[in-house]
Amino acid sequence: MLLGFALFLAFWYLTVEVWKLPRFAQMPGPTTIITEWLSSDPTYGLSIYSPEYYQHIWVSWRRVSIAFLLATATGVPLGLFLGWSQPFKEYVFPVFELLRPIPPLAWVPLAIIMFQGSETPIVFLTFLASFYATTLNTMLGVESIDVSFIRAAYCLGAKRRQVFWHVVVPGAMPFIFTGLQISVGVAWFSLVAGEMVSGQYGLGYLINTSYTMVQYPTMVIGMITLGIVGYATSAAVRIFGNYLMQWRTRELGMGGDK
Amino acid sequence: MSAEPVATRELALAGASAPAVLPQTGRKGEIRIANVVKIYGSEATGVRAVDNCTFDVPAGKITVVVGPSGCGKTTLLNAIAGFHSISSGTIHLDGALLCGPGRPKADPGPDRIVVFQNGALFPWKTIIENVAFGPMMQGRMNKKEAFERARAMLAEAGLRNLEDHYPGEISSGMRRRVEIARALMNDPKVLLLDEPYRALDSLTKSVMHEALLETFDRNQVTIFFITHDLEEAIFLGHRVVIMTTRPCKPKKILSVDIPHPRDYSVLTAKRFREYLDETVEAVHEEALKAFAAGERER
């Protein structure tokens, strides 16, 4: 892993600062970025020492969290019912499939018209992509459950509702968490789209304004920060999933004797 | 087991022509399958999986159904369990109608518990939670009672110290035994085993067979066992029903007069070999037909 990072940095360093390839002429090199990032007196006014930097991270993080939690709270139940009840799926799924291909960016104008202020439209846009990923994966999770488990539960005298709670929900769990990891990723993705359009803080806003103000190093700092924060959130989701599905972690640890 | 009675040959021959329909006994778990037909798809163009199938599964005995893979024996098991409907005919359990005219599909329930081919212990529940599942779902026991009973059940089956493991952490042979313990927790009338040992290696299989016979000797529960392994069938069964290939119906019914409790020394006994010799041809014939049919379908 470290070697991968080292190679990446070396490539960046060589292309920009040593060879000075024409494509990369406007791009700041890694040494510029790192000195700027770690400087207590940054040229463009933003580094790990400026409170503003954390303000941007905090605002973005808060928006993603709200959107992600909302998407999980609505997407997981919806996905479970879609997978579990055929009539429900017949009503809802076609509508869902029609709305899903509309990219979050296309929702921007409508979101601004529908919601007051600048905060709710951004959260709404972030929510959308998240919601689709969560719902779809949860549904697939339910559909992927081995029918033997469901039959076994009925055999053992479980009622339909009990089968739902004891078989369908835990059985779909691995897919749900795969979905949540994708969902948190696309949340950051559409968050930046939203922030570039409106808002006064946030990493997407930071990237966009530093671009218009020709503060390229700050722009790249914003990008790298997004990468780090995005990675951290998706790692957090994964860790939480592994905690909830200890049966699975332990099983995989055994080397998958099946 | 090595002492062979003199009249071996006669006994074997008497067994070979066992009647399909038996007189009723007092034990629970007797299944009567009468003229059962199952057609997948429409009457005219559909696939006839089971055709006019009639035989009895006597209470308190092990009945093994043997047939080539895909011959429709699982369809029959699914009909008894209540997973599939039948097209016509009747199936009775202890005199009560499970499915028949006006009621094509039985309801699955804890009086007939299936042990599945690939195993169906819930991987997200620990062993003890799995075993206690039935009585808790049915509301017959609270958690404490069910766990206590489950612990006793596991101990009885020689499966101590597994309680808090997940199914993925124990061997597949152990998983099968746990699954049978989970079934027995519900005091079922009949256990339906759908090629439960198919995926196991032959060494594990022999251990499983002895464990199953031991369980049977302890509980005397009626067992309906499906397999395509003739040796397994004769070793386990009181009654062996050899099926024709699609559509499936009994070709030959055999009652195996080797007394229980049996152990692995039976496999080398002369009588066991005679039963095998007698039936191997019938099974092979059906396997050939199934193979030929499979070739045609492609």
Interface residues (C-beta under 8 A of the other chain):
Chain A: D146 S148 F149 R151 A152 A153 Y154 C155 L156 G157 A158 K159 Q162 H166 V167 P170 G171 M173 M245 Q246 W247 R248 R250 E251 M254 D257 K258
Chain B: A81 G82 F83 P108 G109 P110 R112 I113 V114 F116 N118 G119 A120 F122 P123 W124 K125 T126 F133 G134 M137 Q138 Y166 P167 G168 E169 S171 S172 R182 N186
